[in-house]
Amino acid sequence: MISVDEARAIVRARASPLPGAERLPLSRAVGRVLLGPVLADRDDPPFERSMMDGYALRSADTKGAPCALRVTGAVAAGDARLPTVGPGEAVWINTGAPLPPGADAVVPVEMTRGRVEILVRAEPGAHLLARGALARKGERLVEGLLTPEAVGICAAAGADPVDVRPRPKVAVLATGSELDRAPGPHQIRNSNGPTLVALLHSHEVTDLGAVADDPAATRRAVRRGLESDLLVTTGGVSTGDLDLVRPALEEAGVEILFHVVALQPGKPVLFGEHAGGRVFGLPGNPASSLVCADLFVLPYLAALGGRGFDEVLPEVRARVTGPVEASPKRRRVFPCALSGGRVEPLPWRSSADLYSLARGNAYLVIEPGVSLAAGDEVTCLLPERAAARTFGG
């Protein structure tokens, strides 16, 4: 049995971005990682732009405000032919429109009266966005992960389509004769498979369904899963007579890099590699499976896709609201509700308790032998999918 940190170090050491590239339209690129930076193809804005509806004028003409000016034209956003503003003149201007020649300021319509009396003195540059104020031609605009905001910047720079890193191909396989779509009195439904497929939705996922505890069937399903960059199994990785995943993996040429980690829940987790990719064998209990996926699988896939290994499960410090017992030899990764710098432990009924995990938004980390008292400062792990809920996004 190795520690969680040792196990994550083994996974991290094998988590390098996949080679190659994929060209995608921006409409399909959100959540992907750019192969290189996107540069500004021109200044942004490419002209001096009005930030308000109002009047473009010469600031010198407003020194005696209030003062009346003669309106000689209008400029709308997108106009190419611009009237020149002379002494004593003003031009109506819409938000986003280019500043006409001769003008050096805009007075908002709320600060005018009639057609047109200027009620305030304007300073040069008032209510204007200078050319290149947001970005200069050739400037690096976006790198790394394409968030919705980054997609918008790429669109503004004319970077569509974009070159992104390829997505890993992932196969998900649930195991266990107890799994059935129409379960009998002593059977259950397959919840781990759908959970993992949903968790990995941003990757190219093949759902292999569930396989019974039969050696030949397990070998066939495992060999099919090994055709992907990553195979993720759930169930069948403990040490019983019907735990068939490890033998099937080894028969298929998989080298087991670790099996059994000092983790609660999730002790039987397995990680291996073969010539075509890697394998995670997750425990069959739903909470154990999800905890191991967050600790090992998602960071590994993030790195394969060009992101940081720790980016999808950052650490947060908080103070615990109540006592939590430690495990004597294993690190506990415990469901909790994190809010405002305080963390509330949630009820934990067993490693099958997916319900508490669903109610929480983070994991409370409890080191072996170190029980917690109310008010203790602790480390929490915040899954990326929970960040918006946690911080009110």
N, C-alpha and C positions, 0 to 999 in steps of 0.2 A: 504493500500500500504506500502510495506517495502522496505528498501534500498537494493541495489545490494549486499553490503557486508553482510547484514543480511541474504539475500537469499542464498548466497554462503556458509555462515556458517552453515545453516540448511542442505544444500546438503553435505557439508564436514563431518558433524557429522554422516551421514549415509553411508559414503563411506569407507567401510572396505573391505580388500581382500576377495574374495570368498574362501570358504574352498575347500580342496581337491587338487589333483594334476593330471597332464597329462604327460605321457611319450611320447616324440616326437623325431624323428630323427632330426639332426641339419638342414637338408635341409628344414624342415618345421617349425623351431623354431624361426627364426628371428622375432623380434618384440614382442616376448613373454618374460615373467619375470621368471627367475630361482627361483625354490623353495628354493634352498640353494646354497652356494658358490661351485664353481668348483675348486678343488685343483690340483696342479701340481703332476702328477704321477711319475715324474722323473725330474732331472735337465734339464734345457734348456739353451744352448745346452747340450746334454748328453756327449759331448766330446769337447776337444779344437779344434775349427773349423777355417779353413782358410777363410778369408774375401776377398781374391783376387786370381786370377790366377797368378801363379808365381813359385817360388822355395822355398821349405822348407829347412832350413839349421840351422847350429849352428851360433848364432850371433857372437861368439868369432872369427869365421873364416873370418869375414868381416872387422876386425879392420884395415886392410891395404888396403881397397878398393880404387881403383878397384882391383879385384883379381879374378883369375880363380879357379873354383871348378869342381870336377868330378861328373857328373850326373849319379846316380846309380839306378834310378827307377822312378816310377810315382804313384801318388795316385789320384783317382777320388772320387767324392762324392758317399758315400755308400759303399766304399771298406772296407772290414773287415780285410784282410791280408795286413799289413803295413810293408814296408822295414825300417830297422833301418838306421839312418843317422849318419855316423861316421865323424871323423875329416877330413876336406878338401872335404867333399862330399855335394851334394845337391840332392833333389828329386823334380821332377816336381809335382805341386799340383794344383788341380782345386778349384775354389770357392766352399765352403761348405764341402770340404773334411776334414777328421780328420787329425790332425797333427801327423806325424809319430814319433816313439820313437827316441830320440837323438836330434831332432830339437827343437828349442825354438823361431823361428821367421820365417816369410815369407817375401821375397822380391818380389814385383810385377814384372811381366814380362817386363813392360815398363822401369824398372830400371836395366835391364840386357842387355847383348849383346852376340850374338852367342850362343855357347853350352858349357859352360855357363860362361860368365864373369859378375861378380857382380859389379855394378857401384857405389853403395852407401853402407855406413855402416849401418847395421841393429841393432836396439836395441832389447833386449829380449822382447818377446810378440808382436813385430811389426806385424800388419795386422792379428792379431788373435783375436777371440772371446773366452774368457775363459769359461770353463765348468761352467754352472750355472749362467752365467752373466745375463741372461734374467729372469730366475726364478729358485728357489730352490725347490726340492722335498718337497711336503706338503704345499707349499706356496699357499695362496688364489689368484686365478688368475682372476676370473670373478664372479660378483654378480649382481643381478638386471636385467635390461633390456638387452636382447640379440640383440646387434647391429651386423652388418656384421663383424666388427672387433672382437667382442666378440665371434661370431661363429667360426672365424678362430682360436682364442686362445683355445676354447673348443676342436676343431678338433686336434690341436697340442698336447693337453693334453690327447687325447683319450676319451674325454667325449662325446660319441655319442652312444645311444640317451641321452637326458637330461630330467630331471624332471622340469616341468614348472607349473606355476599357471594356473588354467582353465580360459578360456575366457568367459566373460559374454554372455549370449544369449540375443539378442536385436531384438525387433520387431519394424518396422517403418510403421506408418499408416498416410496417408494423408486424409483430409476430405474436402468436399465441392462439391455441385452439379455443380459448375461452371467448374470442372475439367473433361476433356474429351480428349481421344487420338486423336479424329478427331473433334476439337472444332468448334462449330457453331459461328456465328457472335458475340455472347455475352458470349462465353466461353473461357477458357484458357487451356493450357496443364498443367499437373502435373509436375512441376519442383522441388518442395520441396522434394518429395519422393526420386527421384534419387539423389538429392544433398546430402541428409542425408545418404542414403545407401552408396554413395561413401565416405562420410566423415567417416563413421563407418566401412569401409571395413576390418579393422584389427580385428574386432570382428565377432562373429557368428551372422549374420544379416538375418532376415526374412523380406522380403518386402511384406507387406500386401496390397500394391497398394493403391487405393483411394476409399473412400466410400462417397456416396451422403448424403446430409443433410436430412436423414430420421432417426427418433429415433430408430426404431427396427433394421435397418441395422447398425447404429452406435453402438448400444449395442452389437450386434453379433461380430462386428469387434473388439471392445474393449476387450470383453471377450477372444477372440482368442489371442490378443496381450498380455494380462495379463498372459498367460502361459509362457512367457519369463521372464528372470531376470529383464529386463527393457523394458518398452513400451515407444516409443517416437511417439507422435502424432504431427501433424502440421495442424493448422487451427481449427476453431470451439471452441476457448477458450475465446472469448470475452463475451459480455453480451447481445447479440442480441437473438431474438427468435430462430434463426437457429444455435446458438452456443451450440451444443449438447454434446460436449466432457465431460465437467464436470458432468452434470447429469448422463451420461452413466457410468462414472468412479465411482461416489458415489453409484449408484445403484449396481455396481459390488463389493462394499465393500472397495473402495479406500478411505483412509483418506487424505484429501487435507491439505498439510503442509504449502503451501503458494500459493497465486494466486493474481497476480498483483504486479509488482516490479517497483520501481522508475528508470526506464531504458528507454532510447530512442536510437534505436528502441528496441521493445521487451516487452513493458509494460504488456501485458496480460499473460506472461509466468506462467505456473502452475507446481507444483511439489507435488507428493503424494506418499503414500506407502500403501501396502496391505500385506497380509500374505506371498505371494509368491515373492514379489519384489517391484519395484518402477516404477513411471511413470513421464515423463516430457510431459507436454502439451505445445508445442511451437506455437507461432503466425503463421498465414497463409501467411503473406507477406514474400517473399523470403529472404530479407536482415534481417528482424527481426528473422526469423527462424534460419539463420546461425549464427547470433550474439549470440543468446541464446544457441545454440548448443556449441559454443566455450566457452562461459562463464560458463555453467552449465553441459551440457551432457558429453563433452569430459573429463573434470577433474574428474567427478564422475566415468566414465568408467575406466579411468586410475587407480584410486585408487582401484576399484574392481579387476583389473588385477594385483595389487601388486606394482604399481608405485605411485609416489607422486601426490597429488591432484593438486598442482601448476606447476607440471613439464611440462605439455603440453601447458601452456599459461603463460610464464614468462613475467615479467615486464622489460622494457627497458626505460631509460631516453634519451630524445633527445630535440632539440630546433625546434620549429615550424617555418615554413617559411612564414606563413601568418596568418591573423586573422581568428578566429573561434568563432561563437556565442554560448553561453551556453543556455541550457534549464533552465527555472526558478526553476523547482522542480525535474527534473530527471537527472541522469547521462547520458551523451551522450557517446556512443561508436561508434566512427566515422571512416570510412575507410580512410586510409592514405598510403603514400609511404615512407618507412623508409630507409634511406641510409646515411652512413657516419656520424652518429650522428645528422642528420637533418631529419625532418619529414614534408612531404608536404600533407596538407589536400586535399582530392579528392572531386570532385563535388558530391553533395548529393541531389538527386531529389525526393526521397521518400523512405519509408521503403520497397518498392517493387524493389528498385534499386540494384539488384544483380550485375549489370555490374560494378559499382564502386568498390564493394567488390572484384570482380574478378581481377580488375586492381591493387588493393592494395596488400600489404603484411603484414599489421599490423593494429591495431586499436588505434586511438588516444582517450584517456580518458579525458573527459571534465566534471568537477564536476558541480553540479547544481549552477547556478547563477554566475559562474566564467568564463567569456569570455576570449579568448586568443588573444594576440597581437603577431606580428612577433617577433621572438627572444626569446619568453618565453620558459622556460624549462618545459617539459611536460612528463607525463607517457604514454608510449605506451605498448600495449599488443601484443605479437608476437606469433601467432599460430605456433605450432611445424612444421606443414607442410610448412610454409613459411620461416623457418629459413635458409634453404639451399639457397633459392633465395636471401634472404636479405644479407647474409654474403658471397655470391659468392661460395657456396659449389657445 
